[in-house]
Amino acid sequence: MDSHSTPDAAPQPAFGMTAKRVYPIAVAALIIGLATGYFWLGGRNQTSAGLSRGAAPAASRGIMPAGHPVPTMEQMKAMADVKAAPLLEALKKKPKDAKLLAQVAALYAGTHQFSTAATYYKKTMEIDPKNATARTELASSLYYSGDVDGALSQLEQALKYQPTDVNALFNLGMIRYKGKDDAPGAIAAWQQLLKAHPDLDRKPIVERLIAEAKQNPAAKK
């Protein structure tokens, strides 16, 4: 989808699911683990994707669907540190390699170490400021770190470089809606998304989100 994406392609929603099931999953994706990417179904890592596609109820009870314990944040950080080690070693030789920096950031975002991920995405932006995909990923990490305004600012910057970017427009709507209770702003972002991409494969989901946001009292003023 985006040419500057992190190593693995973002997982797509499970086909064959009813709209009734897909819609809540899409809405919840931003909140549960949307490490990064379009509709934020777990971003670029399969663990989070599994959680957002149906494992959330089991996870909330402290178990994964197969009965395995949910990793603690410390364990997830340890996993990220191990996987990031060779990339960090490579960065010692090439500290201004934007691709390496984004890969490290994605590893930490994928294990919910969002503050660390944001640090590496910011370094990526210093080298490759026009990379709208990485900037959108930075926005995701900032959002999960509690910096809603910072996340919105990064998305707005990303859209200056790529005004029709699918990820940035969708996430801009989600963060306006969920992070700022700005229903009109969310609707505007999603309508812009549909206008720019009339054949969007997930158009029904976006339309449902718009319809929901229009029921928000703020949207009726």
PyRosetta script that sets phi, psi and omega in degrees:
from pyrosetta import init, pose_from_sequence

init()
pose = pose_from_sequence("MDSHSTPDAAPQPAFGMTAKRVYPIAVAALIIGLATGYFWLGGRNQTSAGLSRGAAPAASRGIMPAGHPVPTMEQMKAMADVKAAPLLEALKKKPKDAKLLAQVAALYAGTHQFSTAATYYKKTMEIDPKNATARTELASSLYYSGDVDGALSQLEQALKYQPTDVNALFNLGMIRYKGKDDAPGAIAAWQQLLKAHPDLDRKPIVERLIAEAKQNPAAKK")
pose.set_psi(1, -62.2)
pose.set_omega(1, 177.9)
pose.set_phi(2, -103.4)
pose.set_psi(2, 137.6)
pose.set_omega(2, -173.7)
pose.set_phi(3, -70.8)
pose.set_psi(3, -21.2)
pose.set_omega(3, -177.3)
pose.set_phi(4, -103.8)
pose.set_psi(4, 23.8)
pose.set_omega(4, -172.3)
pose.set_phi(5, -66.0)
pose.set_psi(5, 159.7)
pose.set_omega(5, 174.9)
pose.set_phi(6, -67.4)
pose.set_psi(6, 168.4)
pose.set_omega(6, -164.3)
pose.set_phi(7, -48.0)
pose.set_psi(7, -47.6)
pose.set_omega(7, -175.5)
pose.set_phi(8, -98.6)
pose.set_psi(8, 147.8)
pose.set_omega(8, 179.0)
pose.set_phi(9, -70.8)
pose.set_psi(9, 145.5)
pose.set_omega(9, 179.6)
pose.set_phi(10, -64.4)
pose.set_psi(10, 130.5)
pose.set_omega(10, 178.8)
pose.set_phi(11, -63.2)
pose.set_psi(11, 146.2)
pose.set_omega(11, -178.0)
pose.set_phi(12, -97.2)
pose.set_psi(12, 159.3)
pose.set_omega(12, 177.9)
pose.set_phi(13, -59.8)
pose.set_psi(13, 148.8)
pose.set_omega(13, -179.6)
pose.set_phi(14, -66.8)
pose.set_psi(14, 125.0)
pose.set_omega(14, 178.8)
pose.set_phi(15, -75.5)
pose.set_psi(15, 153.5)
pose.set_omega(15, 179.2)
pose.set_phi(16, 92.6)
pose.set_psi(16, -9.2)
pose.set_omega(16, 178.0)
pose.set_phi(17, -78.2)
pose.set_psi(17, 148.2)
pose.set_omega(17, 178.3)
pose.set_phi(18, -72.5)
pose.set_psi(18, 155.5)
pose.set_omega(18, 179.0)
pose.set_phi(19, -59.0)
pose.set_psi(19, -33.2)
pose.set_omega(19, -178.4)
pose.set_phi(20, -62.1)
pose.set_psi(20, -33.9)
pose.set_omega(20, 179.5)
pose.set_phi(21, -86.3)
pose.set_psi(21, -37.6)
pose.set_omega(21, -177.1)
pose.set_phi(22, -65.4)
pose.set_psi(22, -40.3)
pose.set_omega(22, -175.0)
pose.set_phi(23, -59.7)
pose.set_psi(23, -51.4)
pose.set_omega(23, 179.3)
pose.set_phi(24, -62.5)
pose.set_psi(24, -33.4)
pose.set_omega(24, 179.2)
pose.set_phi(25, -64.5)
pose.set_psi(25, -42.4)
pose.set_omega(25, -180.0)
pose.set_phi(26, -63.8)
pose.set_psi(26, -41.3)
pose.set_omega(26, -179.7)
pose.set_phi(27, -66.9)
pose.set_psi(27, -42.0)
pose.set_omega(27, -176.5)
pose.set_phi(28, -74.0)
pose.set_psi(28, -18.7)
pose.set_omega(28, -175.0)
pose.set_phi(29, -56.0)
pose.set_psi(29, -40.7)
pose.set_omega(29, -179.3)
pose.set_phi(30, -62.4)
pose.set_psi(30, -33.6)
pose.set_omega(30, -171.9)
pose.set_phi(31, -87.5)
pose.set_psi(31, -33.1)
pose.set_omega(31, -172.6)
pose.set_phi(32, -86.2)
pose.set_psi(32, -31.4)
pose.set_omega(32, -174.4)
pose.set_phi(33, 176.4)
pose.set_psi(33, 16.3)
pose.set_omega(33, -179.9)
pose.set_phi(34, -55.9)
pose.set_psi(34, 79.2)
pose.set_omega(34, 177.8)
pose.set_phi(35, -65.1)
pose.set_psi(35, -41.2)
pose.set_omega(35, -176.3)
pose.set_phi(36, -176.7)
pose.set_psi(36, 130.5)
pose.set_omega(36, 170.1)
pose.set_phi(37, 119.8)
pose.set_psi(37, 179.4)
pose.set_omega(37, -171.9)
pose.set_phi(38, -57.2)
pose.set_psi(38, 123.0)
pose.set_omega(38, -175.4)
pose.set_phi(39, 59.3)
pose.set_psi(39, 4.9)
pose.set_omega(39, 171.7)
pose.set_phi(40, 43.4)
pose.set_psi(40, 47.0)
pose.set_omega(40, 174.7)
pose.set_phi(41, -83.2)
pose.set_psi(41, 65.8)
pose.set_omega(41, 179.0)
pose.set_phi(42, 81.1)
pose.set_psi(42, 11.1)
pose.set_omega(42, 176.6)
pose.set_phi(43, 61.1)
pose.set_psi(43, -130.8)
pose.set_omega(43, -174.2)
pose.set_phi(44, -103.8)
pose.set_psi(44, 11.7)
pose.set_omega(44, -178.4)
pose.set_phi(45, -120.9)
pose.set_psi(45, 141.2)
pose.set_omega(45, -172.0)
pose.set_phi(46, -70.4)
pose.set_psi(46, -29.2)
pose.set_omega(46, -179.4)
pose.set_phi(47, -62.2)
pose.set_psi(47, -50.1)
pose.set_omega(47, 179.7)
pose.set_phi(48, -66.1)
pose.set_psi(48, -34.3)
pose.set_omega(48, 179.1)
pose.set_phi(49, -60.8)
pose.set_psi(49, -40.3)
pose.set_omega(49, 179.2)
pose.set_phi(50, -62.8)
pose.set_psi(50, -40.8)
pose.set_omega(50, 179.7)
pose.set_phi(51, -62.5)
pose.set_psi(51, -42.6)
pose.set_omega(51, -176.2)
pose.set_phi(52, -78.6)
pose.set_psi(52, -13.6)
pose.set_omega(52, 180.0)
pose.set_phi(53, -96.7)
pose.set_psi(53, 9.4)
pose.set_omega(53, 174.5)
pose.set_phi(54, 148.2)
pose.set_psi(54, -7.9)
pose.set_omega(54, -177.2)
pose.set_phi(55, -88.8)
pose.set_psi(55, -7.7)
pose.set_omega(55, -174.3)
pose.set_phi(56, -56.0)
pose.set_psi(56, -44.7)
pose.set_omega(56, -180.0)
pose.set_phi(57, -59.6)
pose.set_psi(57, -42.9)
pose.set_omega(57, 178.8)
pose.set_phi(58, -66.9)
pose.set_psi(58, -41.3)
pose.set_omega(58, -178.7)
pose.set_phi(59, -61.3)
pose.set_psi(59, -36.1)
pose.set_omega(59, -178.7)
pose.set_phi(60, -66.3)
pose.set_psi(60, -19.1)
pose.set_omega(60, 177.1)
pose.set_phi(61, -92.7)
pose.set_psi(61, 3.4)
pose.set_omega(61, 177.2)
pose.set_phi(62, 90.0)
pose.set_psi(62, 11.2)
pose.set_omega(62, 178.4)
pose.set_phi(63, -134.3)
pose.set_psi(63, 153.5)
pose.set_omega(63, 172.3)
pose.set_phi(64, -88.3)
pose.set_psi(64, 166.0)
pose.set_omega(64, -176.1)
pose.set_phi(65, -53.6)
pose.set_psi(65, -34.5)
pose.set_omega(65, -178.0)
pose.set_phi(66, -85.1)
pose.set_psi(66, 4.1)
pose.set_omega(66, 178.6)
pose.set_phi(67, 95.9)
pose.set_psi(67, 2.0)
pose.set_omega(67, -179.9)
pose.set_phi(68, -81.0)
pose.set_psi(68, 144.2)
pose.set_omega(68, 178.0)
pose.set_phi(69, -63.7)
pose.set_psi(69, 146.7)
pose.set_omega(69, 175.0)
pose.set_phi(70, -72.6)
pose.set_psi(70, 131.4)
pose.set_omega(70, 179.2)
pose.set_phi(71, -61.2)
pose.set_psi(71, 142.9)
pose.set_omega(71, 175.1)
pose.set_phi(72, -75.6)
pose.set_psi(72, 166.6)
pose.set_omega(72, 178.0)
pose.set_phi(73, -61.1)
pose.set_psi(73, -36.1)
pose.set_omega(73, 179.0)
pose.set_phi(74, -64.6)
pose.set_psi(74, -41.5)
pose.set_omega(74, 178.9)
pose.set_phi(75, -67.0)
pose.set_psi(75, -38.6)
pose.set_omega(75, 178.7)
pose.set_phi(76, -66.4)
pose.set_psi(76, -38.6)
pose.set_omega(76, 176.7)
pose.set_phi(77, -63.9)
pose.set_psi(77, -41.8)
pose.set_omega(77, 179.8)
pose.set_phi(78, -61.9)
pose.set_psi(78, -41.1)
pose.set_omega(78, 178.0)
pose.set_phi(79, -62.2)
pose.set_psi(79, -43.2)
pose.set_omega(79, -179.8)
pose.set_phi(80, -64.3)
pose.set_psi(80, -41.4)
pose.set_omega(80, -180.0)
pose.set_phi(81, -60.7)
pose.set_psi(81, -40.8)
pose.set_omega(81, 179.7)
pose.set_phi(82, -65.3)
pose.set_psi(82, -46.9)
pose.set_omega(82, -178.3)
pose.set_phi(83, -68.7)
pose.set_psi(83, -31.6)
pose.set_omega(83, -177.8)
pose.set_phi(84, -80.2)
pose.set_psi(84, -19.6)
pose.set_omega(84, -173.8)
pose.set_phi(85, -51.1)
pose.set_psi(85, -50.9)
pose.set_omega(85, -179.4)
pose.set_phi(86, -65.6)
pose.set_psi(86, -31.7)
pose.set_omega(86, 178.1)
pose.set_phi(87, -70.3)
pose.set_psi(87, -39.9)
pose.set_omega(87, 178.6)
pose.set_phi(88, -66.1)
pose.set_psi(88, -34.3)
pose.set_omega(88, 176.7)
pose.set_phi(89, -65.4)
pose.set_psi(89, -41.6)
pose.set_omega(89, 178.6)
pose.set_phi(90, -65.6)
pose.set_psi(90, -33.3)
pose.set_omega(90, 179.8)
pose.set_phi(91, -67.0)
pose.set_psi(91, -22.8)
pose.set_omega(91, 177.0)
pose.set_phi(92, -63.5)
pose.set_psi(92, -32.0)
pose.set_omega(92, 179.3)
pose.set_phi(93, -88.9)
pose.set_psi(93, -29.5)
pose.set_omega(93, -178.9)
pose.set_phi(94, -131.7)
pose.set_psi(94, 70.8)
pose.set_omega(94, -174.9)
pose.set_phi(95, -65.4)
pose.set_psi(95, -15.9)
pose.set_omega(95, -178.9)
pose.set_phi(96, -109.2)
pose.set_psi(96, 25.9)
pose.set_omega(96, 177.9)
pose.set_phi(97, -85.8)
pose.set_psi(97, 103.3)
pose.set_omega(97, -175.6)
pose.set_phi(98, -61.6)
pose.set_psi(98, -36.8)
pose.set_omega(98, -178.9)
pose.set_phi(99, -65.2)
pose.set_psi(99, -44.1)
pose.set_omega(99, 178.3)
pose.set_phi(100, -62.9)
pose.set_psi(100, -43.9)
pose.set_omega(100, 179.7)
pose.set_phi(101, -60.0)
pose.set_psi(101, -42.1)
pose.set_omega(101, 179.4)
pose.set_phi(102, -67.0)
pose.set_psi(102, -34.5)
pose.set_omega(102, 178.3)
pose.set_phi(103, -66.8)
pose.set_psi(103, -41.6)
pose.set_omega(103, 177.2)
pose.set_phi(104, -63.3)
pose.set_psi(104, -45.3)
pose.set_omega(104, 179.3)
pose.set_phi(105, -58.0)
pose.set_psi(105, -43.4)
pose.set_omega(105, -178.3)
pose.set_phi(106, -64.1)
pose.set_psi(106, -37.0)
pose.set_omega(106, 178.5)
pose.set_phi(107, -62.3)
pose.set_psi(107, -44.4)
pose.set_omega(107, -179.1)
pose.set_phi(108, -72.4)
pose.set_psi(108, -36.1)
pose.set_omega(108, 176.7)
pose.set_phi(109, -64.6)
pose.set_psi(109, -39.2)
pose.set_omega(109, -178.6)
pose.set_phi(110, -66.7)
pose.set_psi(110, -18.8)
pose.set_omega(110, 176.7)
pose.set_phi(111, -111.2)
pose.set_psi(111, 21.0)
pose.set_omega(111, 173.0)
pose.set_phi(112, 65.8)
pose.set_psi(112, 23.9)
pose.set_omega(112, 173.0)
pose.set_phi(113, -94.4)
pose.set_psi(113, 69.4)
pose.set_omega(113, -166.3)
pose.set_phi(114, -69.9)
pose.set_psi(114, -33.9)
pose.set_omega(114, 178.6)
pose.set_phi(115, -65.0)
pose.set_psi(115, -42.8)
pose.set_omega(115, 177.6)
pose.set_phi(116, -65.2)
pose.set_psi(116, -42.0)
pose.set_omega(116, 178.4)
pose.set_phi(117, -59.5)
pose.set_psi(117, -43.8)
pose.set_omega(117, -179.3)
pose.set_phi(118, -61.0)
pose.set_psi(118, -37.6)
pose.set_omega(118, 179.1)
pose.set_phi(119, -59.0)
pose.set_psi(119, -45.3)
pose.set_omega(119, -178.2)
pose.set_phi(120, -75.2)
pose.set_psi(120, -32.7)
pose.set_omega(120, 175.5)
pose.set_phi(121, -66.4)
pose.set_psi(121, -37.0)
pose.set_omega(121, 178.0)
pose.set_phi(122, -63.3)
pose.set_psi(122, -39.0)
pose.set_omega(122, 177.0)
pose.set_phi(123, -65.7)
pose.set_psi(123, -35.8)
pose.set_omega(123, 175.7)
pose.set_phi(124, -61.6)
pose.set_psi(124, -42.4)
pose.set_omega(124, -178.7)
pose.set_phi(125, -65.2)
pose.set_psi(125, -32.7)
pose.set_omega(125, 178.6)
pose.set_phi(126, -63.0)
pose.set_psi(126, -30.9)
pose.set_omega(126, -177.5)
pose.set_phi(127, -94.1)
pose.set_psi(127, -37.3)
pose.set_omega(127, -175.5)
pose.set_phi(128, -130.0)
pose.set_psi(128, 68.9)
pose.set_omega(128, -172.8)
pose.set_phi(129, -63.9)
pose.set_psi(129, -20.9)
pose.set_omega(129, -178.6)
pose.set_phi(130, -90.0)
pose.set_psi(130, 4.8)
pose.set_omega(130, -179.9)
pose.set_phi(131, -77.4)
pose.set_psi(131, 92.2)
pose.set_omega(131, -175.4)
pose.set_phi(132, -63.8)
pose.set_psi(132, -33.1)
pose.set_omega(132, -179.8)
pose.set_phi(133, -66.0)
pose.set_psi(133, -49.4)
pose.set_omega(133, 179.3)
pose.set_phi(134, -63.6)
pose.set_psi(134, -35.5)
pose.set_omega(134, 179.0)
pose.set_phi(135, -67.2)
pose.set_psi(135, -35.5)
pose.set_omega(135, 176.1)
pose.set_phi(136, -66.7)
pose.set_psi(136, -38.4)
pose.set_omega(136, 176.4)
pose.set_phi(137, -64.9)
pose.set_psi(137, -39.9)
pose.set_omega(137, 176.6)
pose.set_phi(138, -59.4)
pose.set_psi(138, -43.2)
pose.set_omega(138, 179.1)
pose.set_phi(139, -58.4)
pose.set_psi(139, -41.3)
pose.set_omega(139, 178.5)
pose.set_phi(140, -60.3)
pose.set_psi(140, -47.4)
pose.set_omega(140, -178.7)
pose.set_phi(141, -65.1)
pose.set_psi(141, -38.7)
pose.set_omega(141, 177.6)
pose.set_phi(142, -64.4)
pose.set_psi(142, -40.8)
pose.set_omega(142, 179.0)
pose.set_phi(143, -59.3)
pose.set_psi(143, -46.9)
pose.set_omega(143, -179.2)
pose.set_phi(144, -72.9)
pose.set_psi(144, -15.6)
pose.set_omega(144, 175.1)
pose.set_phi(145, -86.7)
pose.set_psi(145, -3.4)
pose.set_omega(145, 177.7)
pose.set_phi(146, 98.4)
pose.set_psi(146, 2.9)
pose.set_omega(146, -178.9)
pose.set_phi(147, -99.1)
pose.set_psi(147, 80.0)
pose.set_omega(147, -176.7)
pose.set_phi(148, -65.4)
pose.set_psi(148, -45.5)
pose.set_omega(148, -179.1)
pose.set_phi(149, -63.7)
pose.set_psi(149, -39.5)
pose.set_omega(149, 178.0)
pose.set_phi(150, -63.5)
pose.set_psi(150, -38.9)
pose.set_omega(150, 179.1)
pose.set_phi(151, -63.7)
pose.set_psi(151, -45.4)
pose.set_omega(151, 179.4)
pose.set_phi(152, -62.6)
pose.set_psi(152, -40.5)
pose.set_omega(152, 179.4)
pose.set_phi(153, -61.0)
pose.set_psi(153, -42.1)
pose.set_omega(153, -179.9)
pose.set_phi(154, -66.8)
pose.set_psi(154, -38.8)
pose.set_omega(154, 178.3)
pose.set_phi(155, -65.5)
pose.set_psi(155, -40.1)
pose.set_omega(155, 178.6)
pose.set_phi(156, -64.4)
pose.set_psi(156, -37.3)
pose.set_omega(156, 176.1)
pose.set_phi(157, -66.9)
pose.set_psi(157, -41.6)
pose.set_omega(157, 179.2)
pose.set_phi(158, -58.5)
pose.set_psi(158, -39.7)
pose.set_omega(158, -178.0)
pose.set_phi(159, -73.8)
pose.set_psi(159, -18.5)
pose.set_omega(159, 173.7)
pose.set_phi(160, -68.6)
pose.set_psi(160, -33.6)
pose.set_omega(160, 179.5)
pose.set_phi(161, -84.6)
pose.set_psi(161, -37.8)
pose.set_omega(161, 179.7)
pose.set_phi(162, -134.7)
pose.set_psi(162, 85.6)
pose.set_omega(162, -173.3)
pose.set_phi(163, -60.5)
pose.set_psi(163, -20.8)
pose.set_omega(163, -178.1)
pose.set_phi(164, -110.9)
pose.set_psi(164, 17.3)
pose.set_omega(164, -177.8)
pose.set_phi(165, -60.5)
pose.set_psi(165, 123.5)
pose.set_omega(165, -175.6)
pose.set_phi(166, -61.7)
pose.set_psi(166, -49.6)
pose.set_omega(166, -177.8)
pose.set_phi(167, -59.6)
pose.set_psi(167, -49.2)
pose.set_omega(167, -175.4)
pose.set_phi(168, -63.4)
pose.set_psi(168, -42.0)
pose.set_omega(168, -179.6)
pose.set_phi(169, -66.8)
pose.set_psi(169, -44.4)
pose.set_omega(169, -179.9)
pose.set_phi(170, -63.8)
pose.set_psi(170, -47.8)
pose.set_omega(170, -177.0)
pose.set_phi(171, -67.5)
pose.set_psi(171, -32.6)
pose.set_omega(171, 175.8)
pose.set_phi(172, -59.8)
pose.set_psi(172, -43.6)
pose.set_omega(172, 177.2)
pose.set_phi(173, -63.5)
pose.set_psi(173, -44.1)
pose.set_omega(173, -178.1)
pose.set_phi(174, -63.8)
pose.set_psi(174, -43.3)
pose.set_omega(174, -177.4)
pose.set_phi(175, -72.6)
pose.set_psi(175, -36.3)
pose.set_omega(175, 174.3)
pose.set_phi(176, -60.8)
pose.set_psi(176, -41.6)
pose.set_omega(176, -175.4)
pose.set_phi(177, -74.1)
pose.set_psi(177, -49.7)
pose.set_omega(177, -175.0)
pose.set_phi(178, -87.0)
pose.set_psi(178, -31.5)
pose.set_omega(178, -175.6)
pose.set_phi(179, -92.7)
pose.set_psi(179, -27.1)
pose.set_omega(179, -176.4)
pose.set_phi(180, -123.1)
pose.set_psi(180, -1.4)
pose.set_omega(180, -176.6)
pose.set_phi(181, 54.2)
pose.set_psi(181, 39.0)
pose.set_omega(181, -178.2)
pose.set_phi(182, -104.0)
pose.set_psi(182, 79.9)
pose.set_omega(182, -178.2)
pose.set_phi(183, -61.9)
pose.set_psi(183, -46.1)
pose.set_omega(183, 179.3)
pose.set_phi(184, -60.0)
pose.set_psi(184, -40.4)
pose.set_omega(184, 179.0)
pose.set_phi(185, -65.4)
pose.set_psi(185, -38.8)
pose.set_omega(185, 178.6)
pose.set_phi(186, -65.5)
pose.set_psi(186, -44.9)
pose.set_omega(186, 179.5)
pose.set_phi(187, -59.3)
pose.set_psi(187, -43.1)
pose.set_omega(187, -179.6)
pose.set_phi(188, -60.6)
pose.set_psi(188, -42.6)
pose.set_omega(188, -179.6)
pose.set_phi(189, -65.5)
pose.set_psi(189, -43.7)
pose.set_omega(189, -178.4)
pose.set_phi(190, -70.3)
pose.set_psi(190, -35.4)
pose.set_omega(190, 176.7)
pose.set_phi(191, -67.0)
pose.set_psi(191, -37.2)
pose.set_omega(191, 175.6)
pose.set_phi(192, -63.0)
pose.set_psi(192, -39.6)
pose.set_omega(192, 178.3)
pose.set_phi(193, -60.7)
pose.set_psi(193, -47.6)
pose.set_omega(193, -178.4)
pose.set_phi(194, -69.0)
pose.set_psi(194, -33.3)
pose.set_omega(194, 177.7)
pose.set_phi(195, -66.8)
pose.set_psi(195, -40.4)
pose.set_omega(195, -178.9)
pose.set_phi(196, -75.7)
pose.set_psi(196, -27.9)
pose.set_omega(196, -177.2)
pose.set_phi(197, -131.9)
pose.set_psi(197, 73.6)
pose.set_omega(197, -176.4)
pose.set_phi(198, -63.6)
pose.set_psi(198, -22.0)
pose.set_omega(198, 179.6)
pose.set_phi(199, -102.0)
pose.set_psi(199, 21.8)
pose.set_omega(199, -179.2)
pose.set_phi(200, -52.5)
pose.set_psi(200, 130.8)
pose.set_omega(200, -175.8)
pose.set_phi(201, -65.1)
pose.set_psi(201, -26.8)
pose.set_omega(201, 179.9)
pose.set_phi(202, -105.5)
pose.set_psi(202, 28.2)
pose.set_omega(202, -179.4)
pose.set_phi(203, -53.0)
pose.set_psi(203, -43.1)
pose.set_omega(203, -179.8)
pose.set_phi(204, -59.5)
pose.set_psi(204, -34.4)
pose.set_omega(204, 179.5)
pose.set_phi(205, -67.1)
pose.set_psi(205, -44.6)
pose.set_omega(205, 179.9)
pose.set_phi(206, -63.8)
pose.set_psi(206, -40.9)
pose.set_omega(206, 178.8)
pose.set_phi(207, -62.7)
pose.set_psi(207, -36.9)
pose.set_omega(207, 178.1)
pose.set_phi(208, -67.1)
pose.set_psi(208, -39.5)
pose.set_omega(208, 177.9)
pose.set_phi(209, -63.1)
pose.set_psi(209, -42.3)
pose.set_omega(209, 178.2)
pose.set_phi(210, -62.0)
pose.set_psi(210, -44.5)
pose.set_omega(210, -179.9)
pose.set_phi(211, -61.8)
pose.set_psi(211, -40.4)
pose.set_omega(211, 178.4)
pose.set_phi(212, -65.1)
pose.set_psi(212, -45.8)
pose.set_omega(212, -178.3)
pose.set_phi(213, -62.4)
pose.set_psi(213, -33.2)
pose.set_omega(213, -179.9)
pose.set_phi(214, -67.3)
pose.set_psi(214, -19.5)
pose.set_omega(214, 177.3)
pose.set_phi(215, -82.7)
pose.set_psi(215, -10.5)
pose.set_omega(215, 179.0)
pose.set_phi(216, -68.1)
pose.set_psi(216, 133.4)
pose.set_omega(216, -179.0)
pose.set_phi(217, -52.7)
pose.set_psi(217, -34.7)
pose.set_omega(217, -178.2)
pose.set_phi(218, -64.9)
pose.set_psi(218, -29.3)
pose.set_omega(218, -178.4)
pose.set_phi(219, -77.2)
pose.set_psi(219, -14.2)
pose.set_omega(219, -176.3)
pose.set_phi(220, -96.8)
pose.set_psi(220, -2.0)
pose.set_omega(220, -178.3)
pose.set_phi(221, -75.1)
pose.dump_pdb("model.pdb")
